[in-house]
Structures are given as structure tokens and as C-alpha cells.
Amino acid sequence: MMAKKIKITQVKSSAHSRQNMKDTLRTLGLRKIGQSVVREESDAVLGAIRTVRHLVTAEEVD
């Protein structure tokens, strides 16, 4: 069985965010508004998304 994948898109700027949120975006591989990455679903990735949920959108992909 394959692991689920999640598409994460940055929709808001991190300019006025705390440093830990900027670091979390970098960890996810996001640098610019509108940029998207696809990651394997894991507890670490879900926790990172939860941390920056006001800056990103996430959706499940096949």
C-alpha cells in the first residue's frame, strides 16, 4: 500500500511571522507565495502543516 501524498501550497507571506514559522516553511520546501510541493503524509509533515496552517493550503493527491 502506498503512502498518501499531500500537496502543500503557500498562499500567504511569512514576512511578519515568527522565525519558527519561517523555518517550518523552509523545512516543507516553500519559499514563495504560490509555490507548491508534494510530500509523503507523515506525522512530521502534518505537524509542520498545522504550525503554519494560516499561511498554506493542503490537499490530498493521488
N, C-alpha and C positions, 0 to 999 in steps of 0.2 A: 504494500500500500504506500502510495506516495504521500509525502508531507504536503500540507496545504501551503499555498503561496499567497502572500499579501502584497498588493500594490499600494505604496505609500507615496502621496503627493504633498509637497509643501505648498500651502495656499496663503500663508501669511508670513510677513517678515519677522526675523528674530532680532532685529536691531535694538529693540528696547527690552529684550528678555534677559533673564539672569544667565550667568555664564554656564550653569549646569544644563540649561535648556539648549544653548548654542552647542555645547559639547554633545548632547544627545542627538541633535540633528546631524552633526558631523559623523557620529557613530553609525547612524542609519544610512549615511551616504548622501545626505541632502545639503546643498549649498545655496541654491537659488529658488525663488518663488516659481512655481510651475514645474519644477524638476520632479521626476518620478523615479522610484526604484522598486524592484520586486525582490522580496525577501522570503525565505522559508519561515513559516509560522513556528515560533518557539516562545517560551516564557520570557526570555530576554527581550526579544523583539516586541512582544505585546506590552511589556513593561515600559519600554522606551516610547512606544506609541502613546501609551497612557500618560507619560510625563509631558509630552508635547502635543496632546490631543487638540489644543486650541490653535495650533499652528499647521496641522496636517489633516489630510483625509486619508482613510484607509479602506480598501475594499479587497475582497477575496477574488482571486483569479484562478483560472483552470490551468 
